[in-house]
Amino acid sequence: MKRRSLAVLLLLLGAGRAFAGMPDDAVLGRWLAEEPEAGTTTVVELYREGETVAGRVVRIVDRHGAALAPVCAGCGGELRGRPLTGLRFLWNLRGADGSWSGGTVMDLRDGLTQGVTANAEIRVHGDTLELHAYRGLRAFGQSRTWRRAPAAAADGPHAPAPR
């Protein structure tokens, strides 16, 4: 009986450690990325792709809430001219120690070099998310803060867009 109890206890401890090592799903869902200079808000969705996290643009609205339909005019290759809505711009983030990192992000904002990829790191603090993107040295990167989207922003397609 003692052996059986010890075996069950060891299994439970091992399972607890396995779950403790799994990344937090708080990063998943819809987020609002505001660009005050442009007067736009982008609804982005972070979702799982296997053991990694990816992100796509759900919709972009102006400061009055009107939907915009910009295209990736500065992107190279097959992305050139594609609508930003539905575009996968973030991929291969792996979770560890309460953050997601090691992924790649493509900057889609007007006025910046489009189609350039950078390393990405994400940390979630309650209803805010900090995305830090950088090329080369982390210290020379940029951080953006997103807010969790309210239920009303959950309208629209829920399935990840094709790559």
Secondary structure, 3 states (H helix, E strand, C coil): CHHHHHHHHHHHHHHHHHHHCCCCHHHCEEEEEEECCCCEEEEEEEEEECCEEEEEEEEEEECCCCEECCECCCCCHHHCCCECCCCEEEEEEEEECCEEEEEEEECCCCCCCCCCEEEEEEEEECCEEEEEEECCCHHHCEEEEEEECCHHHHCCCCCCCCC
